[in-house]
């Protein structure tokens, strides 16, 4: 991969998360450089989704910091990342095209016909564009949620945060997702994904939150 100007990097330092007086992880630190992906692994309940939400600026941590460099003083983490939840927030009455256009306007600030078609094509959604979301299958809904990854450039949204991205995807859709992720990494983007699956993505490392959760709970047992 060629050298990048002002390459991005993500750094979490001493991040702590509690839920209902239970410590999920304590003083967790890691970093992810431009062009690399990180898989968050571990059993249910160890805080994978909570960590993604902290990184997305959607949830406050109980200690520590998460920062994306280079620093943009007028933009927070939520404005520099794309978070794709494991729960697909699709409005049933809208067509798929209307849904993605709405995401463009509310999240990315403008309509862009070229990016819209790119998003539909990346996940083979073109034939479904005029279908109301209420009639989409679970796999089609998942592809629709992932399509938002193609709505912004690496410069605008360098950090992708994906919660169980391969859920409900068939083999062909997983290959398409792998291609989209690989292209983002090749341009200097960063991907962090919570997963139970093996992800065949380039430049991928793993962080087992289960080990951190066990250590945190041993140090601070529930009353």
Phi and psi restraints in degrees (value plus and minus 20) as a CYANA .aco file:
   2 UNK   PHI     -86.3   -46.3
   2 UNK   PSI     137.4   177.4
   3 UNK   PHI     -82.6   -42.6
   3 UNK   PSI     122.1   162.1
   4 UNK   PHI    -127.9   -87.9
   4 UNK   PSI     124.5   164.5
   5 UNK   PHI     -98.2   -58.2
   5 UNK   PSI     112.2   152.2
   6 UNK   PHI      26.2    66.2
   6 UNK   PSI      37.5    77.5
   7 UNK   PHI     -81.6   -41.6
   7 UNK   PSI     125.3   165.3
   8 UNK   PHI     -99.4   -59.4
   8 UNK   PSI     135.9   175.9
   9 UNK   PHI    -171.0  -131.0
   9 UNK   PSI     127.0   167.0
  10 UNK   PHI    -131.8   -91.8
  10 UNK   PSI     111.1   151.1
  11 UNK   PHI    -152.5  -112.5
  11 UNK   PSI     104.4   144.4
  12 UNK   PHI    -129.6   -89.6
  12 UNK   PSI     108.3   148.3
  13 UNK   PHI    -147.9  -107.9
  13 UNK   PSI      94.2   134.2
  14 UNK   PHI      42.1    82.1
  14 UNK   PSI      15.3    55.3
  15 UNK   PHI     -97.6   -57.6
  15 UNK   PSI     111.7   151.7
  16 UNK   PHI    -143.4  -103.4
  16 UNK   PSI     122.5   162.5
  17 UNK   PHI    -158.4  -118.4
  17 UNK   PSI     108.3   148.3
  18 UNK   PHI    -137.8   -97.8
  18 UNK   PSI     125.8   165.8
  19 UNK   PHI    -156.5  -116.5
  19 UNK   PSI      99.1   139.1
  20 UNK   PHI      32.7    72.7
  20 UNK   PSI      28.4    68.4
  21 UNK   PHI      48.5    88.5
  21 UNK   PSI     -13.3    26.7
  22 UNK   PHI    -125.0   -85.0
  22 UNK   PSI     111.9   151.9
  23 UNK   PHI    -101.8   -61.8
  23 UNK   PSI      98.9   138.9
  24 UNK   PHI    -102.5   -62.5
  24 UNK   PSI     -67.5   -27.5
  25 UNK   PHI    -172.4  -132.4
  25 UNK   PSI     133.1   173.1
  26 UNK   PHI    -154.3  -114.3
  26 UNK   PSI     107.9   147.9
  27 UNK   PHI      32.5    72.5
  27 UNK   PSI      29.4    69.4
  28 UNK   PHI    -103.8   -63.8
  28 UNK   PSI     108.3   148.3
  29 UNK   PHI    -151.6  -111.6
  29 UNK   PSI     117.6   157.6
  30 UNK   PHI    -184.8  -144.8
  30 UNK   PSI     148.5   188.5
  31 UNK   PHI    -162.5  -122.5
  31 UNK   PSI     133.4   173.4
  32 UNK   PHI    -154.7  -114.7
  32 UNK   PSI     103.7   143.7
  33 UNK   PHI    -110.0   -70.0
  33 UNK   PSI     145.9   185.9
  34 UNK   PHI     -75.2   -35.2
  34 UNK   PSI     118.3   158.3
  35 UNK   PHI      60.9   100.9
  35 UNK   PSI      -7.7    32.3
  36 UNK   PHI    -146.7  -106.7
  36 UNK   PSI     136.7   176.7
  37 UNK   PHI    -142.7  -102.7
  37 UNK   PSI     130.0   170.0
  38 UNK   PHI    -148.8  -108.8
  38 UNK   PSI     107.1   147.1
  39 UNK   PHI    -119.4   -79.4
  39 UNK   PSI     102.5   142.5
  40 UNK   PHI    -109.8   -69.8
  40 UNK   PSI      98.7   138.7
  41 UNK   PHI    -138.5   -98.5
  41 UNK   PSI     154.6   194.6
  42 UNK   PHI     106.4   146.4
  42 UNK   PSI     142.3   182.3
  43 UNK   PHI     -88.3   -48.3
  43 UNK   PSI     148.2   188.2
  44 UNK   PHI     -77.7   -37.7
  44 UNK   PSI     122.3   162.3
  45 UNK   PHI      71.3   111.3
  45 UNK   PSI     -17.8    22.2
  46 UNK   PHI    -110.8   -70.8
  46 UNK   PSI     -25.0    15.0
  47 UNK   PHI      86.9   126.9
  47 UNK   PSI      -1.7    38.3
  48 UNK   PHI     -82.4   -42.4
  48 UNK   PSI     -69.5   -29.5
  49 UNK   PHI     -86.9   -46.9
  49 UNK   PSI     -58.8   -18.8
  50 UNK   PHI     -80.6   -40.6
  50 UNK   PSI     -61.0   -21.0
  51 UNK   PHI     -84.4   -44.4
  51 UNK   PSI     -62.7   -22.7
  52 UNK   PHI     -78.9   -38.9
  52 UNK   PSI     -62.0   -22.0
  53 UNK   PHI     -87.6   -47.6
  53 UNK   PSI     -53.8   -13.8
  54 UNK   PHI     -85.0   -45.0
  54 UNK   PSI     -65.8   -25.8
  55 UNK   PHI     -84.2   -44.2
  55 UNK   PSI     -49.7    -9.7
  56 UNK   PHI    -102.3   -62.3
  56 UNK   PSI     -23.3    16.7
  57 UNK   PHI      55.3    95.3
  57 UNK   PSI      -2.6    37.4
  58 UNK   PHI    -118.9   -78.9
  58 UNK   PSI     -30.0    10.0
  59 UNK   PHI    -163.1  -123.1
  59 UNK   PSI     112.9   152.9
  60 UNK   PHI    -100.6   -60.6
  60 UNK   PSI     116.4   156.4
  61 UNK   PHI     -99.2   -59.2
  61 UNK   PSI     145.5   185.5
  62 UNK   PHI    -116.6   -76.6
  62 UNK   PSI      -2.3    37.7
  63 UNK   PHI     139.4   179.4
  63 UNK   PSI     133.3   173.3
  64 UNK   PHI      65.0   105.0
  64 UNK   PSI    -197.6  -157.6
  65 UNK   PHI    -158.1  -118.1
  65 UNK   PSI     134.3   174.3
  66 UNK   PHI    -152.7  -112.7
  66 UNK   PSI     104.5   144.5
  67 UNK   PHI    -157.3  -117.3
  67 UNK   PSI     126.5   166.5
  68 UNK   PHI    -131.0   -91.0
  68 UNK   PSI     104.4   144.4
  69 UNK   PHI    -127.9   -87.9
  69 UNK   PSI     131.1   171.1
  70 UNK   PHI     -84.9   -44.9
  70 UNK   PSI     129.2   169.2
  71 UNK   PHI     -89.2   -49.2
  71 UNK   PSI     116.2   156.2
  72 UNK   PHI    -135.6   -95.6
  72 UNK   PSI      83.8   123.8
  73 UNK   PHI     -81.0   -41.0
  73 UNK   PSI     -46.2    -6.2
  74 UNK   PHI    -116.8   -76.8
  74 UNK   PSI     -18.5    21.5
  75 UNK   PHI    -148.8  -108.8
  75 UNK   PSI     113.4   153.4
  76 UNK   PHI    -114.2   -74.2
  76 UNK   PSI    -199.6  -159.6
  77 UNK   PHI     -80.2   -40.2
  77 UNK   PSI     -58.4   -18.4
  78 UNK   PHI     -82.7   -42.7
  78 UNK   PSI     -49.9    -9.9
  79 UNK   PHI    -106.7   -66.7
  79 UNK   PSI     -25.8    14.2
  80 UNK   PHI    -138.1   -98.1
  80 UNK   PSI     -11.5    28.5
  81 UNK   PHI    -153.3  -113.3
  81 UNK   PSI     144.7   184.7
  82 UNK   PHI    -141.3  -101.3
  82 UNK   PSI     101.2   141.2
  83 UNK   PHI    -128.1   -88.1
  83 UNK   PSI     100.2   140.2
  84 UNK   PHI    -129.0   -89.0
  84 UNK   PSI      89.4   129.4
  85 UNK   PHI     -94.5   -54.5
  85 UNK   PSI     140.7   180.7
  86 UNK   PHI     -95.4   -55.4
  86 UNK   PSI     -34.0     6.0
  87 UNK   PHI    -125.4   -85.4
  87 UNK   PSI      94.7   134.7
  88 UNK   PHI     -99.1   -59.1
  88 UNK   PSI      91.1   131.1
  89 UNK   PHI    -105.0   -65.0
  89 UNK   PSI      50.3    90.3
  90 UNK   PHI    -120.0   -80.0
  90 UNK   PSI     110.6   150.6
  91 UNK   PHI    -100.6   -60.6
  91 UNK   PSI      97.8   137.8
  92 UNK   PHI     -79.7   -39.7
  92 UNK   PSI     -54.6   -14.6
  93 UNK   PHI     -97.8   -57.8
  93 UNK   PSI     -38.0     2.0
  94 UNK   PHI    -103.5   -63.5
  94 UNK   PSI     127.9   167.9
  95 UNK   PHI     -94.0   -54.0
  95 UNK   PSI     143.9   183.9
  96 UNK   PHI     -80.1   -40.1
  96 UNK   PSI     -60.9   -20.9
  97 UNK   PHI     -82.4   -42.4
  97 UNK   PSI     -64.1   -24.1
  98 UNK   PHI     -82.6   -42.6
  98 UNK   PSI     -59.1   -19.1
  99 UNK   PHI     -81.8   -41.8
  99 UNK   PSI     -69.0   -29.0
 100 UNK   PHI     -89.0   -49.0
 100 UNK   PSI     -56.4   -16.4
 101 UNK   PHI     -80.8   -40.8
 101 UNK   PSI     -60.0   -20.0
 102 UNK   PHI     -82.9   -42.9
 102 UNK   PSI     -60.3   -20.3
 103 UNK   PHI     -81.9   -41.9
 103 UNK   PSI     -61.6   -21.6
 104 UNK   PHI     -77.9   -37.9
 104 UNK   PSI     -66.0   -26.0
 105 UNK   PHI     -90.3   -50.3
 105 UNK   PSI     -64.7   -24.7
 106 UNK   PHI    -102.0   -62.0
 106 UNK   PSI     -55.4   -15.4
 107 UNK   PHI    -117.0   -77.0
 107 UNK   PSI     -58.7   -18.7
 108 UNK   PHI    -129.6   -89.6
 108 UNK   PSI     -22.8    17.2
 109 UNK   PHI      68.5   108.5
 109 UNK   PSI     -25.8    14.2
 110 UNK   PHI    -185.7  -145.7
 110 UNK   PSI     141.6   181.6
 111 UNK   PHI    -104.6   -64.6
 111 UNK   PSI     123.6   163.6
 112 UNK   PHI    -167.5  -127.5
 112 UNK   PSI      82.1   122.1
 113 UNK   PHI     -81.0   -41.0
 113 UNK   PSI     -57.1   -17.1
 114 UNK   PHI     -85.6   -45.6
 114 UNK   PSI     -66.5   -26.5
 115 UNK   PHI     -86.2   -46.2
 115 UNK   PSI     -56.2   -16.2
 116 UNK   PHI     -79.4   -39.4
 116 UNK   PSI     -68.3   -28.3
 117 UNK   PHI     -85.6   -45.6
 117 UNK   PSI     -54.9   -14.9
 118 UNK   PHI     -84.2   -44.2
 118 UNK   PSI     -61.3   -21.3
 119 UNK   PHI     -84.9   -44.9
 119 UNK   PSI     -62.7   -22.7
 120 UNK   PHI     -85.5   -45.5
 120 UNK   PSI     -63.3   -23.3
 121 UNK   PHI     -89.5   -49.5
 121 UNK   PSI     -54.0   -14.0
 122 UNK   PHI     -80.6   -40.6
 122 UNK   PSI     -52.1   -12.1
 123 UNK   PHI    -138.4   -98.4
 123 UNK   PSI       4.9    44.9
 124 UNK   PHI      34.1    74.1
 124 UNK   PSI      26.6    66.6
 125 UNK   PHI    -123.8   -83.8
 125 UNK   PSI     -23.4    16.6
 126 UNK   PHI     -71.9   -31.9
 126 UNK   PSI     -67.7   -27.7
 127 UNK   PHI     -84.9   -44.9
 127 UNK   PSI     -34.7     5.3
 128 UNK   PHI    -124.2   -84.2
 128 UNK   PSI     -15.3    24.7
 129 UNK   PHI     -79.5   -39.5
 129 UNK   PSI     -52.8   -12.8
 130 UNK   PHI    -117.9   -77.9
 130 UNK   PSI     -11.7    28.3
 131 UNK   PHI    -106.1   -66.1
 131 UNK   PSI     114.3   154.3
 132 UNK   PHI     -80.7   -40.7
 132 UNK   PSI     121.0   161.0
 133 UNK   PHI     -81.4   -41.4
 133 UNK   PSI     -43.4    -3.4
 134 UNK   PHI     -79.8   -39.8
 134 UNK   PSI     -44.1    -4.1
 135 UNK   PHI    -120.2   -80.2
 135 UNK   PSI     -16.9    23.1
 136 UNK   PHI     -97.0   -57.0
 136 UNK   PSI     123.6   163.6
 137 UNK   PHI     -93.7   -53.7
 137 UNK   PSI     152.1   192.1
 138 UNK   PHI     -83.0   -43.0
 138 UNK   PSI     -59.3   -19.3
 139 UNK   PHI     -87.5   -47.5
 139 UNK   PSI     -59.3   -19.3
 140 UNK   PHI     -86.5   -46.5
 140 UNK   PSI     -58.1   -18.1
 141 UNK   PHI     -82.8   -42.8
 141 UNK   PSI     -59.8   -19.8
 142 UNK   PHI     -86.4   -46.4
 142 UNK   PSI     -63.4   -23.4
 143 UNK   PHI     -82.1   -42.1
 143 UNK   PSI     -56.6   -16.6
 144 UNK   PHI     -83.0   -43.0
 144 UNK   PSI     -62.6   -22.6
 145 UNK   PHI     -83.6   -43.6
 145 UNK   PSI     -60.7   -20.7
 146 UNK   PHI     -90.6   -50.6
 146 UNK   PSI     -42.0    -2.0
 147 UNK   PHI     -80.2   -40.2
 147 UNK   PSI     -45.8    -5.8
 148 UNK   PHI     -84.0   -44.0
 148 UNK   PSI     -37.6     2.4
 149 UNK   PHI     -81.9   -41.9
 149 UNK   PSI     -44.1    -4.1
 150 UNK   PHI    -114.0   -74.0
 150 UNK   PSI     -11.8    28.2
 151 UNK   PHI    -111.8   -71.8
 151 UNK   PSI     -26.9    13.1
 152 UNK   PHI    -160.9  -120.9
 152 UNK   PSI     137.2   177.2
 153 UNK   PHI    -103.7   -63.7
 153 UNK   PSI     146.4   186.4
 154 UNK   PHI     -80.2   -40.2
 154 UNK   PSI     -56.5   -16.5
 155 UNK   PHI     -81.9   -41.9
 155 UNK   PSI     -60.2   -20.2
 156 UNK   PHI     -98.5   -58.5
 156 UNK   PSI     -63.9   -23.9
 157 UNK   PHI    -154.2  -114.2
 157 UNK   PSI      56.4    96.4
 158 UNK   PHI     -89.9   -49.9
 158 UNK   PSI     -42.8    -2.8
 159 UNK   PHI    -125.6   -85.6
 159 UNK   PSI     100.3   140.3
 160 UNK   PHI    -127.4   -87.4
 160 UNK   PSI     110.4   150.4
 161 UNK   PHI    -142.6  -102.6
 161 UNK   PSI      92.7   132.7
 162 UNK   PHI    -140.8  -100.8
 162 UNK   PSI     103.3   143.3
 163 UNK   PHI    -120.3   -80.3
 163 UNK   PSI      91.8   131.8
 164 UNK   PHI      27.5    67.5
 164 UNK   PSI      39.5    79.5
 165 UNK   PHI     -84.6   -44.6
 165 UNK   PSI     -43.7    -3.7
 166 UNK   PHI    -113.1   -73.1
 166 UNK   PSI     -21.4    18.6
 167 UNK   PHI     -75.9   -35.9
 167 UNK   PSI     113.2   153.2
 168 UNK   PHI      50.0    90.0
 168 UNK   PSI     -15.8    24.2
 169 UNK   PHI    -110.6   -70.6
 169 UNK   PSI     117.6   157.6
 170 UNK   PHI    -101.2   -61.2
 170 UNK   PSI     158.7   198.7
 171 UNK   PHI     -80.8   -40.8
 171 UNK   PSI     -60.5   -20.5
 172 UNK   PHI     -86.0   -46.0
 172 UNK   PSI     -61.8   -21.8
 173 UNK   PHI     -87.4   -47.4
 173 UNK   PSI     -54.5   -14.5
 174 UNK   PHI     -85.3   -45.3
 174 UNK   PSI     -57.7   -17.7
 175 UNK   PHI     -84.8   -44.8
 175 UNK   PSI     -60.2   -20.2
 176 UNK   PHI     -83.1   -43.1
 176 UNK   PSI     -63.9   -23.9
 177 UNK   PHI     -80.6   -40.6
 177 UNK   PSI     -63.5   -23.5
 178 UNK   PHI     -79.0   -39.0
 178 UNK   PSI     -59.8   -19.8
 179 UNK   PHI     -85.9   -45.9
 179 UNK   PSI     -60.5   -20.5
 180 UNK   PHI     -85.3   -45.3
 180 UNK   PSI     -62.9   -22.9
 181 UNK   PHI     -84.0   -44.0
 181 UNK   PSI     -64.6   -24.6
 182 UNK   PHI     -80.1   -40.1
 182 UNK   PSI     -60.4   -20.4
 183 UNK   PHI     -85.7   -45.7
 183 UNK   PSI     -59.6   -19.6
 184 UNK   PHI     -83.7   -43.7
 184 UNK   PSI     -63.5   -23.5
 185 UNK   PHI     -86.3   -46.3
 185 UNK   PSI     -58.8   -18.8
 186 UNK   PHI     -83.4   -43.4
 186 UNK   PSI     -45.6    -5.6
 187 UNK   PHI    -111.1   -71.1
 187 UNK   PSI     -15.9    24.1
 188 UNK   PHI      76.9   116.9
 188 UNK   PSI      -7.9    32.1
 189 UNK   PHI     -96.9   -56.9
 189 UNK   PSI     154.1   194.1
 190 UNK   PHI    -149.4  -109.4
 190 UNK   PSI     118.8   158.8
 191 UNK   PHI    -149.1  -109.1
 191 UNK   PSI     111.1   151.1
 192 UNK   PHI    -144.1  -104.1
 192 UNK   PSI     105.4   145.4
 193 UNK   PHI    -150.3  -110.3
 193 UNK   PSI     112.9   152.9
 194 UNK   PHI    -108.4   -68.4
 194 UNK   PSI     109.1   149.1
 195 UNK   PHI    -175.9  -135.9
 195 UNK   PSI     133.6   173.6
 196 UNK   PHI    -126.5   -86.5
 196 UNK   PSI     -24.7    15.3
 197 UNK   PHI    -120.2   -80.2
 197 UNK   PSI     139.6   179.6
 198 UNK   PHI     -99.1   -59.1
 198 UNK   PSI     106.2   146.2
 199 UNK   PHI    -125.1   -85.1
 199 UNK   PSI      98.9   138.9
 200 UNK   PHI    -105.3   -65.3
 200 UNK   PSI      33.6    73.6
 201 UNK   PHI    -121.1   -81.1
 201 UNK   PSI     129.2   169.2
 202 UNK   PHI     -91.3   -51.3
 202 UNK   PSI     134.6   174.6
 203 UNK   PHI      32.5    72.5
 203 UNK   PSI      23.2    63.2
 204 UNK   PHI    -123.4   -83.4
 204 UNK   PSI     109.7   149.7
 205 UNK   PHI    -139.2   -99.2
 205 UNK   PSI     150.3   190.3
 206 UNK   PHI    -145.3  -105.3
 206 UNK   PSI     128.1   168.1
 207 UNK   PHI    -151.2  -111.2
 207 UNK   PSI      93.4   133.4
 208 UNK   PHI    -106.3   -66.3
 208 UNK   PSI      81.9   121.9
 209 UNK   PHI     -91.4   -51.4
 209 UNK   PSI     -39.4     0.6
 210 UNK   PHI     -78.7   -38.7
 210 UNK   PSI     -59.6   -19.6
 211 UNK   PHI     -86.5   -46.5
 211 UNK   PSI     -61.2   -21.2
 212 UNK   PHI     -87.8   -47.8
 212 UNK   PSI     -57.9   -17.9
 213 UNK   PHI     -84.4   -44.4
 213 UNK   PSI     -63.4   -23.4
 214 UNK   PHI     -83.1   -43.1
 214 UNK   PSI     -62.0   -22.0
 215 UNK   PHI     -86.5   -46.5
 215 UNK   PSI     -60.2   -20.2
 216 UNK   PHI     -85.0   -45.0
 216 UNK   PSI     -61.9   -21.9
 217 UNK   PHI     -91.6   -51.6
 217 UNK   PSI     -51.3   -11.3
 218 UNK   PHI     -88.7   -48.7
 218 UNK   PSI     -55.4   -15.4
 219 UNK   PHI     -97.5   -57.5
 219 UNK   PSI     -46.0    -6.0
 220 UNK   PHI    -159.2  -119.2
 220 UNK   PSI      51.6    91.6
 221 UNK   PHI     -85.6   -45.6
 221 UNK   PSI     130.4   170.4
 222 UNK   PHI     -84.4   -44.4
 222 UNK   PSI     124.5   164.5
